[in-house]
Amino acid sequence: MPEPQVVLVTGASQGIGAATARAFARAGRTVVLAARDGAKMQAVIDGLGDEGRAAAGVPCDVTDPASVEALFVRIRERHGRLDVVFNNAGTNVGAMLSGDVSWEDWRKVLSVNLDGAFLIATAAFRLMRDQRPQGGRIINNGSISAHAPRYGSLPYTASKHAISGLTKSLSLDGRAFDIACGQIDIGNAASDMTARMTGGVPQADGTLAPEPRIDVDHVARAVVQMADLPLDVNVQFMTIMATKMPFIGRG
């Protein structure tokens, strides 16, 4: 019987990351959780019960190259390989017009959403290229904002458009090594980051309106579905969203 796949989930202490780590554990994978908040991450692992007996948490700041390197050293030493990465860690700032975005706000978002995604993806690429058998799958967390901006979202939108370029380049460069890379673009998953949507968020016409959200477990199941495919098959881009959210026709 083959060994269970080894799966890394970043931003795994809450929201989409925690739900996806739980879904992979239920599917019988060996899950490595990574997040800055070690206590919250351990609470996720404790909640897995018997399904999470093979799960392990590694505190990691995805914006710090040394922290990311330490994470992958631990994966190599403990598991010897890596089969799937859900490159999920992300952050945002409040809505503001482009001219009001500070350098500090810009760097806060880009350092996590883009620099962190780059560090995780390239470290995973090296491990998947060099391991035997060769190959693996990288799934980047994009966003609806990778396609159409939300009002007042300059740093977040720029970071998520860049993720699409990262995904495409990884897909192209990975072909020779059986490394597949896809992207899941999520619209209004119910998490701490989207809690304000229930009370109303700025719309493109200047109004304030509440927006529907979807349970993070639906997103988690979609990520596992992408990961379940053999490496000669890839979901390049998947969009999962609240049916009635204002995306089609946004603006």
PESUL-V446703 format. One record per backbone hydrogen bond with DSSP energy under -0.5 kcal/mol. CO is the residue of the C=O (numbers start at 1). NH is the residue of the N-H. Records with the same first field share a line. If there is no record, write none. Layout:
CO->NH, NH
This chain:
5->7, 30
6->83, 84
7->32
8->86
9->34
11->14
14->17, 18
15->19
16->20
17->21
18->22
19->23
20->24
21->25
22->26
23->27
24->29
25->28
29->31
30->7
31->33, 56
32->9
33->58
34->11, 12
35->60
36->38
37->41
38->42
39->43
40->44
41->45
42->46
43->47
45->48
46->49
48->51
49->52
50->53
52->55
56->33
58->35
60->62
61->64
63->65
64->68
65->69
66->70
67->71
68->72
69->73
70->74
71->75
72->76
73->77
74->78
75->79, 80
76->80
83->137
84->8
85->87, 139
86->10, 88
87->141
96->154
97->100
98->101
102->106
103->107
104->108
105->109
106->110
107->111
108->112
109->113
110->114, 115
111->116
112->117
114->118
115->119
116->120
117->121
118->122
119->123
120->124
121->125
122->126
123->127
124->128
125->129
126->130
127->131
128->135
136->180
137->85
138->140, 182
139->87
140->142, 184
143->146
144->147, 148
150->153
152->96
153->157
154->158
155->159
156->160
157->161
158->162
159->163
160->164
161->165
162->166
163->167
164->168
165->169
166->170
167->171
168->172
169->173
170->174
171->175
172->175
174->177, 179
175->178
178->136, 180
180->138
182->140
183->185, 238
184->142, 186
185->240
186->144, 188
187->242
188->214
189->191
191->194
192->195
194->197
195->198
196->199, 200
197->200, 211
201->209
203->206
207->203
209->201
214->190
215->218, 219
216->220
217->221
218->222
219->223
220->224
221->225
222->226
223->227
224->228
226->229
230->233
234->236
236->183
238->185, 240
240->187
242->245
245->247
247->250
